[in-house]
Amino acid sequence: MPDPRPSLDQLRIFLTVAEEGSFNRAAQRLGRAISVVSYAISNLEAQLDVTLFSREGSRRPQLTPAGQALLAEARAVADDVDALVAKVRSLQQGLESELALAVDVMVPGAALARILREFQRMFPTVPLRLHVETLGAVAALVIEGHADFAIGGPVAADCPEIERQQVGSIELIPVAAPTHPLARMEKIAPGETRRHLQLVLTDRSPLTEGRDFSVIGVRNWRLADLGAKHVLLREGLGWGNMPRHLVAEDLAKGALVQLAVPEGPRFDFQLSALWRRDRLPGPAACWMLTAFEDALRPS
């Protein structure tokens, strides 16, 4: 009779197949052969004497009622083990020997500089590696282990590998050069913005593949550099959403105009602290979390 106690590795494979909805994608995410993933699931089903996935009549494995019922329990076990491992690592490591920090390009540069200046004073023995990225690229650095701690946007909300804690938000507003047709209109009619080229910030992370954020225009240019988007907006090549703090001087000088877009004149870009579930933040990273909360708190 097979041992009914599944291994942690089997539970992680079960969770990954359920999250990915595909044995092939689960194998790619885990870096395993698809045969290994399939064998692990078959063994787990034999050990538990239940069918976890329905594989007939569909190319995508579907959770059976039994599989659905066991999913939450398997996730709780995996989370508990991750928390245990993270706690042990934090006890062993103490103060970080180095801190790799990733921040979204939306974070105000002045606030970031203040935090890093104070960090240097508080933790003079901790070298810092700073990555400034966009959208999903921030979370990807954390998931891949290239960053210990990050401040990223809402794209990471559905990443099971990541813990997140909201620290603040950035106000985004639609703007265009004063010579742009939308800026010259006394009132922008509903649907009018779709007729004009929209400049959209994007990244090449697989976390954002096939996803759009606040894209209204039928015609749009995808830019991976916020600075380049800023320049093109001032040159009148299109319209787009920008952080208010970054365009405040342009608005004051008349180099850019805030648009009264009917679909929404502004929205808040939520920022959260991010770290891997199996790697609890150390003392320096915890200090960073509090510092960003203080810096990004609404005044």
LODREN-603661 format. One record per residue: x, y, z of N, C-alpha, C in turn. Coordinates in steps of 0.02 Angstrom, whole numbers, padded with zeros to 5 digits, always signed. Each point is the difference from the previous one (the first is absolute). Example, Ala and Ser with C-alpha at 12.3 -4.5 7.8 and 13.67 -1.06 7.14 Angstrom:
+00660-00284+00390-00045+00059+00000+00045+00060+00000-00018+00053-00036+00042+00059+00003-00039+00055+00037
# end
This chain:
+00043-00060+00000-00043+00060+00000+00044+00062+00000-00011+00048-00046+00043+00059-00002-00008+00044+00062+00055+00033+00018-00001+00046+00057-00048+00057-00015-00053+00011+00041-00049+00052-00015+00024+00071+00015+00061+00006+00028+00025+00066+00017+00038+00029-00059-00027+00051-00033+00034+00028-00059+00061+00041+00021+00047+00006-00046+00059+00041+00013-00015+00072-00015+00041+00045+00027-00008+00071-00014+00009+00014-00074+00046-00035-00032+00012+00009-00071-00062-00017-00040-00034-00055+00018-00062-00018-00035-00054+00053+00008-00005+00027+00061-00050+00053+00011+00015+00062-00041+00064+00018-00005+00018+00059-00039-00015-00011-00074+00012-00060-00025-00016-00015-00069-00075+00002-00012-00038-00028+00047-00074+00003-00004-00024+00072-00002+00026+00043+00043-00020+00071+00002+00019+00035-00065+00059-00015-00027+00023+00034-00061-00043-00020-00059-00018-00064-00006-00044-00022-00055-00068+00035+00006-00026+00003+00062-00065+00033+00010+00004+00074-00018+00054+00034+00017+00007+00072-00014+00011+00013-00074+00039-00043-00033+00016+00011-00070-00054-00028-00047-00040-00049+00024-00051-00030-00042+00028-00042-00056+00063-00022+00008+00033-00037-00054+00060-00037+00029+00007-00064-00018+00058-00038+00021+00063+00027-00033-00006+00021-00062+00058+00026-00037+00026+00065+00031-00047+00048+00013+00020+00064+00029+00027-00010+00071-00030-00047+00037+00025-00014+00067+00071-00027-00003+00014-00043-00048+00068-00027-00008+00049+00055-00017-00020+00046-00043+00044+00056-00019+00014+00045+00061-00051+00014+00038+00008+00044+00059+00045-00033+00053-00006-00066+00008+00039-00035+00050+00069-00021-00024+00011+00006-00066+00063-00022-00028+00007-00076+00000-00056-00035-00007-00001-00073+00000-00023-00026-00068+00013-00063-00014-00028-00032-00059-00075-00012+00011-00039+00003-00053-00072-00009+00007-00016-00070+00025+00042-00049-00017-00011-00068+00024+00008-00004+00076+00046+00040+00028+00011+00000+00072-00062+00030+00035-00027+00053-00029-00060+00032+00029-00059-00049-00002-00010-00032-00058-00056-00047-00008+00007-00059+00048+00062-00025+00007+00012-00057+00045-00013+00019+00072+00020+00061+00020-00010+00022+00069-00075+00005+00016-00039+00026-00048-00073+00006+00011-00032-00069+00004+00021-00046-00044-00027-00068+00002+00015-00034+00066+00062+00008+00024+00018-00030+00064-00040+00030+00058-00009+00067-00003-00038+00033+00053-00072-00025+00001-00030-00007-00060-00069-00026-00004-00003-00071+00027+00051-00041-00014+00000-00069+00025+00008-00001+00076+00043+00044+00026+00010+00002+00073-00063+00021+00037-00034+00050-00028-00060+00026+00033-00063-00038-00019+00006-00043-00052-00057-00039-00025-00057+00045-00023+00018+00055-00034-00050+00045-00030+00026+00023-00068-00046+00021-00042+00019+00030-00064+00000+00075+00009+00057+00032-00010+00006+00072+00011-00017+00041-00062+00016-00027-00059-00012+00035-00062-00038-00044-00049-00049+00029-00034-00034-00034-00054+00037+00015-00064+00023-00052-00033+00042+00009-00060-00036-00021-00064-00061-00023+00005-00036-00025-00058-00043+00054-00032+00000+00000-00066-00043+00046-00038+00024+00072-00001+00060+00012+00024+00026+00068+00000+00076-00003-00001+00030+00048-00034+00072+00004-00002+00028+00031+00064-00043+00033+00038+00021+00032+00062-00025-00041+00059+00044-00018+00047-00023-00037+00058-00046+00042+00043-00057-00028+00019-00049+00035+00041-00001-00031+00070+00000+00042+00052-00005-00026+00068-00066-00036+00010+00002-00059+00028-00061-00036+00019-00026+00030+00065-00061-00016+00020-00024+00024+00065+00047-00018+00057+00029-00060-00002+00048-00020+00053+00062+00043-00004+00024+00012-00061+00060+00043-00008-00013+00070+00024-00060+00026-00015-00017+00067+00022-00004+00003+00076-00026-00052+00031-00007-00002+00072+00068-00003+00035+00048-00032-00031+00067-00009+00030+00047+00058-00016-00019+00043-00048+00045+00053-00022+00018+00048+00056-00050+00023+00038+00013+00047+00054+00044-00031+00054-00011-00064+00015+00041-00033+00051+00072-00007-00023+00009-00018-00064+00068-00006-00026+00036+00067+00000-00036+00053-00018+00030+00067+00000+00019+00021+00072-00042-00016+00048+00014+00018+00070+00063-00036+00024+00008-00064-00018+00059-00038+00021+00063+00031-00032-00003+00014-00065+00058+00029-00034+00017+00069+00029-00051+00040+00016+00012+00066+00029+00032-00005+00069-00023-00049+00039+00027-00009+00067+00074-00020-00003+00017-00043-00048+00070-00020-00007+00042+00059-00024-00026+00039-00047+00036+00060-00024+00013+00047+00058-00050+00010+00042+00008+00045+00057+00053-00026+00049+00000-00066+00010+00049-00031+00045+00071+00010-00027+00009-00014-00065+00066+00007-00031+00023+00073+00002-00047+00046-00014+00018+00071+00001+00020+00022+00069-00036-00025+00052+00017+00018+00069+00069-00025+00019+00016-00062-00019+00066-00028+00014+00055+00041-00033-00012+00017-00063+00050+00040-00036+00011+00068+00032-00054+00031+00021+00007+00066+00031+00037-00005+00066-00010-00054+00038+00035-00010+00063+00075-00013-00012+00014-00036-00053+00069-00016-00016+00039+00060-00027-00034+00040-00040+00034+00052-00037+00011+00064+00041-00048+00019+00042+00006+00064+00035-00002+00057-00051+00043+00050+00010+00002+00056-00046+00026-00023-00068-00033+00023-00053+00019-00020-00067+00072+00020-00016+00036-00045-00035+00067+00017-00022-00003+00045-00062-00057+00000-00034-00012+00042-00059-00075+00004-00010-00023+00055-00028-00072+00007-00014-00009+00019-00073-00036-00043-00036-00017+00014-00070-00071+00027-00001-00008+00063-00019-00064+00035+00002-00023+00015-00071-00063-00014-00014-00030+00017-00064-00058+00049+00012-00003+00054-00038-00055+00047+00008-00031+00015-00068-00065+00012+00001-00035+00018-00062+00019+00071-00019+00004+00012-00065+00019+00065-00026-00049+00055+00022-00060-00020+00022-00050+00048+00023+00018+00031+00068+00044-00032+00039+00019+00027+00065+00035+00067-00010-00021+00053+00034+00033+00066-00008+00074-00004+00016+00041+00028-00046+00072-00002+00009+00023+00035+00063-00031+00056+00017+00020+00038+00059-00011-00041+00063-00058-00035+00004-00014-00041+00058+00049-00058+00005+00015-00031-00058+00047-00055-00001+00069+00023+00023+00022+00058-00023+00066+00026+00020+00003+00011+00076-00054+00028+00029-00001+00012+00072+00005-00065+00039-00036-00050-00023+00001-00065+00034+00069-00032-00004+00031+00003-00059+00065-00031-00009+00054+00037+00039-00007+00065+00005+00049+00039+00040-00004-00020+00073-00062-00008+00026-00008-00020+00069+00021-00073+00010-00013-00041-00050+00021-00071+00003+00076-00004+00007+00035+00040-00038+00073+00001+00004+00025+00018+00070-00037+00046+00032+00019+00019+00068-00017-00054+00051-00058-00032-00010-00022-00051+00049+00036-00066-00008+00018-00019-00062+00030-00065-00013+00064+00008-00042+00051+00031+00028+00061+00014-00039+00037-00063-00022-00012-00057+00032+00036-00061-00018-00038-00043-00051-00060+00022-00020-00040-00041-00047+00004+00030-00070+00036-00032-00046+00002+00024-00069-00070-00005-00032-00015+00047-00044-00066+00002-00032+00007-00009-00075-00043-00043-00029-00006-00005-00073-00071+00024-00018-00003+00052-00039-00064+00030-00017-00019-00015-00073-00062-00024-00009-00028-00012-00066-00062+00045-00007-00004+00038-00053-00060+00040-00015-00032-00029-00062-00060-00027+00007-00034-00035-00055-00072+00023-00005-00037-00030-00046-00068+00019-00014-00048-00059+00007-00058+00012+00029-00055-00048+00002+00022-00069+00023-00011-00051-00041+00014-00069+00019+00074-00016+00008+00043+00041-00029+00072-00013+00006+00024+00006+00072-00034+00040+00040+00018+00008+00071-00013-00066+00037-00061-00026-00007-00018-00063+00033+00043-00058-00026+00016+00001-00065+00040-00054-00029+00068-00004+00033+00030+00057+00016+00065+00000+00034-00004-00034+00068-00055+00011+00035-00010-00032+00066-00010-00075-00009-00044-00019-00046-00014-00071-00011+00062-00038-00020+00041+00030-00043+00061-00033-00025+00058+00003+00049-00009+00036+00056+00052+00003+00050+00054+00052-00013-00011+00044-00049+00048+00053-00014-00010+00061+00045-00057+00004+00034-00014+00053+00048-00027-00031+00064+00025+00024+00057-00024-00026+00065-00065+00033+00020-00010+00061-00023-00056+00041+00023-00016+00050-00055-00063+00018-00007-00019+00044-00055-00059+00043+00019-00007+00056-00036-00060+00041+00002-00028-00001-00070-00057-00034-00009-00027-00009-00066-00074+00015-00004-00026-00002-00061-00069+00018-00013-00048-00059+00007-00063+00010-00020-00053-00050+00012+00007-00062-00043+00045+00000-00049+00007-00058-00043+00020-00063+00039+00030+00009+00059+00023-00057+00040-00054-00029+00045-00061+00026-00005-00053-00020+00047-00017-00074-00004+00009-00031-00059-00020-00070-00007+00059-00047-00007+00059+00020+00025+00059-00043-00002+00003-00041+00063-00010-00067-00003-00003-00040+00061+00066-00004+00037+00056+00013-00034+00065-00004+00033+00016+00059+00045-00040+00053-00006+00017+00064+00030-00048+00020+00056+00029+00026+00054-00039+00034+00051+00002+00074-00016-00054+00035+00016-00003+00071-00016-00035+00038+00056+00022+00062+00010-00030+00044+00049-00004+00070-00030-00060+00027-00005-00008+00066-00031+00036+00053+00040+00035+00044-00036+00038+00054+00033-00022+00069-00022-00039+00005-00053-00022+00066-00023-00024-00002-00072-00008+00057-00029-00023+00004-00070+00027+00063-00033+00001-00002-00066+00021+00056-00041-00057+00022-00044-00014+00064-00002-00055+00026-00041+00024+00006-00073-00037-00033-00045+00014+00005-00072-00055+00044-00032+00021+00044-00044-00048+00044-00035+00013-00001-00075-00052+00006-00041+00009+00003-00072+00024+00069-00022+00052+00002-00040+00029+00064-00023+00016-00002-00074+00009+00059-00028+00022+00008-00070+00032+00069-00006+00037+00010-00054+00028+00065-00014-00056+00049-00017+00009+00065+00013-00054+00048-00015-00018+00004-00074+00046-00023-00044-00015-00001-00071-00038-00061-00023-00009-00048+00043-00035-00062-00018-00074+00014-00009-00033-00034-00048-00071+00013-00012-00044-00009+00061+00015-00049+00043-00041-00010+00060+00006+00058+00048+00060+00030+00004+00011+00057+00045-00036+00062-00024-00014+00004-00064-00033+00059-00028-00076-00002+00005-00027-00057+00018-00072-00008+00004-00027+00030+00065-00054+00038-00005-00032+00027+00060-00028-00056+00043-00027-00051-00032-00027-00057+00035+00013-00062-00042+00031-00051+00030+00015-00062-00035-00060-00046+00003-00026-00017-00058-00059-00043-00003+00018-00072+00017-00048-00037+00028+00013-00071+00014+00022-00037-00063+00052-00039+00005+00026-00038-00057+00050+00038-00042+00007+00065+00010+00046+00040-00041+00072-00021+00009+00019-00018+00063+00070-00019+00013+00021-00062-00039-00048-00043-00017+00017-00061-00037+00024+00015-00070-00016+00058-00025+00018+00018-00069+00071+00028-00004+00033+00011+00057+00066+00031+00000+00052-00048+00028+00061+00007-00025+00055-00043+00021+00013+00006+00074+00000-00056+00035+00014-00002+00072+00070-00029+00011+00039+00033+00042+00066-00025+00019-00008-00040+00064+00022-00063-00002-00014-00047+00054+00065-00028+00027+00007+00001+00066+00059-00030+00032-00009-00075+00003+00053-00037-00017-00004-00073-00001+00066-00029+00022+00003-00065+00005+00063-00035+00014-00001-00067-00034+00055-00036+00002+00005-00064-00035-00006-00059+00047-00025+00011+00060-00008-00054+00048-00057-00046-00021+00008-00066+00009-00056-00046-00015-00060+00011+00046+00010+00034+00057-00055+00013+00046-00052+00047-00030+00021+00041-00048-00047+00048-00031-00016-00018-00072+00024-00057-00023-00013-00020-00069-00074-00006-00014-00023+00035-00051-00071-00002-00019-00046+00040+00044+00029+00041+00045-00042+00040+00045+00011+00074-00013-00053+00038+00003+00003+00073-00009-00024+00034+00063+00029+00060+00012-00018+00039+00059-00017+00070-00022-00064+00018+00007-00025+00067-00017+00014+00018-00073-00006-00048-00044+00009+00012-00072-00069+00014-00030-00009+00060-00026-00063+00021-00030+00006+00005-00075+00055+00029-00023+00009+00014-00071+00004-00063-00043-00034+00001-00057+00005-00055-00048+00070-00003-00029+00028+00060-00014+00069+00006-00022+00043+00016+00061+00053-00039+00010+00044+00014+00057+00071-00020-00015+00045+00034+00032+00071-00017-00002+00020-00027+00068+00035-00056+00002+00023-00031+00062+00072+00022+00014+00010+00030+00058+00066+00025+00018+00021-00031+00066+00062-00024+00003+00026-00031+00061+00038+00049+00043+00001+00064-00020+00039+00051+00036-00046+00059+00016-00010+00014+00065-00044+00054+00020+00028+00068-00021+00067+00007+00001+00031+00062-00022-00013+00014-00074+00004-00053-00041-00014+00009-00072-00073+00018-00011-00045-00031+00038-00071+00017-00005-00011+00074+00017+00033+00023+00052-00005+00070+00022+00020+00047-00056+00057-00014-00032+00025+00042-00054-00049+00001-00059-00025-00058-00020-00045-00004-00057-00066+00036+00014-00023-00003+00062-00061+00037+00018+00011+00075-00008+00057+00025+00024+00014+00072-00005+00008+00021-00073+00021-00046-00042+00008+00015-00071-00066-00005-00039-00053-00019+00034-00066-00001-00032-00014-00061-00043+00039-00055+00009-00011-00058-00043-00061-00041+00020-00025+00009+00060-00058-00038+00022-00021+00024+00069-00047-00036+00030-00022+00016+00067+00012-00063+00043+00001+00009+00066+00010-00058+00043-00004+00019+00074-00001-00051+00041-00002+00009+00073+00070+00005+00028+00009+00048+00046+00065+00011+00031-00008+00013+00075+00051-00017+00041-00003+00017+00071-00003+00076+00008-00046+00023+00043-00008+00072+00008+00065+00033+00023+00036-00033+00046+00061+00031+00026+00053+00010-00055-00002-00043-00052+00050+00004-00052-00015+00055-00051-00063+00019-00007-00019+00050-00050-00023+00065+00032+00007+00006+00066-00024+00061+00035+00032+00063-00028+00065-00002-00012+00034+00059-00027-00023+00015-00071-00011-00052-00041-00025+00010-00069-00069+00032+00001-00043-00022+00046-00067+00028+00005+00003+00073+00021+00045+00016+00047+00007+00069+00023+00026+00045-00055+00044-00025-00042+00029+00041-00054-00041-00001-00064-00050-00044-00003-00041-00005-00061+00030-00045-00053+00052-00038+00017+00030-00046-00048-00044-00061-00011-00042-00016+00050-00049-00053-00006-00066+00025+00030-00054-00030-00022-00067+00018+00024-00035-00062+00026-00032+00005+00058-00039-00056+00025-00065-00004-00039-00016-00060-00023-00060-00011-00041-00059-00021+00043-00058+00029-00014-00061-00020+00035-00031-00058-00039+00032-00059+00005-00022-00059-00037-00065-00027+00030-00052-00009-00040-00064-00023+00028+00005-00068+00034+00045-00043-00025+00008-00067+00029+00031+00002+00070+00025+00058+00020+00030+00006+00066+00057+00049-00001-00003+00055+00037+00052+00052-00002+00064-00020+00036-00003-00053+00042+00059-00021+00039-00014-00068+00030+00052-00033+00022-00008-00061+00040+00063-00012+00041-00008-00040+00051+00056-00013+00045+00035-00065-00018+00065+00003-00007+00042-00058-00013+00025-00026+00068-00028-00056+00022+00015-00027+00066+00070-00030+00002+00038+00016+00052+00067-00026+00009+00002-00045+00062+00034-00056-00005+00005-00047+00056+00072-00022+00010+00017-00016+00061+00064-00033+00015-00008-00074-00020+00051-00027-00032-00002-00069-00025+00060-00039+00025-00011-00063+00019+00055-00045+00015-00025-00071-00009+00047-00046-00010-00018-00070-00008-00026-00029+00065-00049-00044-00005-00030-00031+00059+00051-00040+00040+00049-00030-00035+00049-00042+00035+00062+00039+00022-00003+00067-00005+00057+00041+00021-00025+00062+00037-00007-00007+00065-00025+00057+00039+00049+00058-00004-00025+00062-00003+00045+00058-00001+00043+00003+00063+00064+00016-00009+00045+00009+00057-00009+00069+00030+00042+00017+00049-00007+00065+00034+00004+00060-00047+00047-00002-00048+00008+00057-00046-00061+00007-00046-00025-00057-00025-00059+00001-00043-00062+00023+00038-00007-00022+00063-00056+00022+00041+00002+00076+00011+00061+00026+00011+00008+00072+00007-00022+00034-00065+00018-00029-00058-00020+00028-00064-00076+00003-00006-00034-00053+00021-00072-00002-00005-00032+00058+00038+00022+00010+00061-00026+00056+00041+00016+00067-00032+00061+00007-00027+00020+00063-00030-00043+00017-00061-00015-00050-00042-00042+00013-00058-00072+00014+00021-00024-00033+00051-00068+00016+00025-00004+00073+00022+00052+00023+00036+00000+00070+00023+00006+00048-00059+00042-00017-00049+00012+00045-00057-00060+00005-00046-00037-00055-00008-00055-00002-00049-00069+00010+00032+00000+00012+00065-00064+00013+00034-00030+00065-00025-00065+00001-00016-00032+00062-00023+00009+00056+00050+00017+00059-00023+00011+00057+00045-00066+00034+00017
# end
